[in-house]
Amino acid sequence: MSTFLVKNGIPIFITTHQGKVINFLSDEIRDTGRVTIGVRGIKLKKDDYVVSAFPVFENKYILSITSKAYGKLTLINEYRSQLRGGMGIKLCNINERTGKVVGAKLVDLEDEIIVITKMGKNMKICVKDISVVGRSAQGVKLMNLQDDEIVSIAVIRDI
């Protein structure tokens, strides 16, 4: 899990399992005390939950991957800014063939990712090999899974 120090005016992205994303400025998050519950980032539908949340410091790509190994890159500027606490907009096209969203990450074309499956298999993929498509597209098949599904993704960066 990553920790970020976020200053005012930084866009915050929150993505959900059902394929929604909300993009709002960090200025909308008010300071709260240690024993408070915080503020709502995104309004969730029944059976939905947050799979990732991250600040956007640079103009990069959002990589989204589904449980049935569909992935895509989308430019940050395709996601319009909204007010905090809304329902969000479509992150990617979700259906029975693609599966639900496992995660979304902020990436550069030089990055690599590791995809981990339920049965413990993993695969390293170069981000530049993933198609750059529109916001509402489903993406491309990244690997063949048979009776398996993706449960986690991680970004590998050269430091």
N, C-alpha and C positions, 0 to 999 in steps of 0.2 A: 504494500500500500504506500502511495506517495503522499508527502505532505508538502503543501505549497503556502507561501506567504503571499497573500493576495492584497493588492492595493486597490483604491477606488478607480473605477473606470475600466476595469479588466472584464472582458466577457467571460461568463460562466456557462458551461454546457452540462446539462444533465440528460442522460439517455435512459430509456426504460426497456424492459423485457418484451413488451408488446410493440416496440418499434417507434416510439415517440421520442422527441428531443425538444428541449427548451433552451433558449439562449437569452440570457439577460445580463445586465451589467452588475458588477459586484457592489455598486453604490446602493442597490435595492436591498441589500442584506444589512439589517440594522444590528448594532452591537447588542448582545444579550449577556446576562450573567451566567455563572457556572452552573447553577441549578435549574436553569430554564430549558424549555424544550426546543428553542430555536424558532426559525421561520420556515414556512413552506416554500420549497423550491419549485415543485411541479405537482399538479393535482393528478392523482392516479386513478385509473378505472379499476373495477373489480379484477382480481387475479393479476394485477400488474405490480411491478416493483422496479426500483432503480438498479441499473447494472453498472453505471459509471457516472462520475461527475469530475470535471476538471476545468481549470482556468485556461484561457487561450492567450498566451503571451506574444505569439507571432502568427503571421499568416501562413498556416500549414494546411494539412489535410486531416479530415476525420476518417479513420478506418473503422468500419463496422462489420462485425462477423456474426453470423447466425449459427444456431446449433447444428444445422445440417450442412455446414461448411460453405455457405455462400458469403462472400466478402466483397467489399467495394471501398473505393476511396472517393471522397467528395470534398470539393473545395469549401473552406470555412464560410466564404461569403454567400454560399447557397442557402444558408440557414439564417433567416431574418431574425432580428432582435425582437424579443417579446417582453412582456412584463412578468416578473416573478410570480409564481403561483398559478399560472395558466395550465391548460391541458397539453400544450406543446404542439408541434407539427410533425409530419411524417419524417422519420429518420431513414427508413428503407421500406421497400415493399415486403410485407410479411404474409406468407401463406403456408399451407401444409408442406409443400415441397421445400421451402427454404428453412422452415423452423423459426423459432423465436430468437431475438437478439441475445447473444451471450455477453457481448461487450463492445465498447467503442473506445478508441484511443486517439490521441492527437499524435500525428506522425509526420516525418519528412520522407521524401523518396529514398534517402540513403539508409533509412532504418531497416531493421529486420524484425520479424515477429516470431514468437513460438506459439503454436496452437497445441493445446492439450485436450485429449479426448477422455471420455468416461472410462474407457478400458485401459487407460494409462499410456496410450501411444502419444507421441509428440512429433511435430514437424516444424522445421524452420523455413520461413518463407521471406523472400526479399519483398519489401513494400513496393518497389518499382515494378514488380511483376504483376501487381494487382491493378485491374482496370480503374481508371478515373471516370466515374459516371455521375449522373444527376442524383439529386436528393431523393427522389421517390423510386429510383430503380432498385431491383432486387440484388444486383451484383452478379458475380461470376462464381462458379464452383471452384473452390480452392484445393480440395482433395476428395478422394473417394472413401466413404466411411463404412459401407455395408450396414451392419447392425450397431454401429457406434454413433456417438454424437460429441460435438465439441462442448467442453464445459468451462474452458478458461483460455485467455490469451494474454501474452505479455510482450512488451516492446523491448528490443535489444538496441541500445545505442552505443556508438563509439564515444568514449569520454576522453 
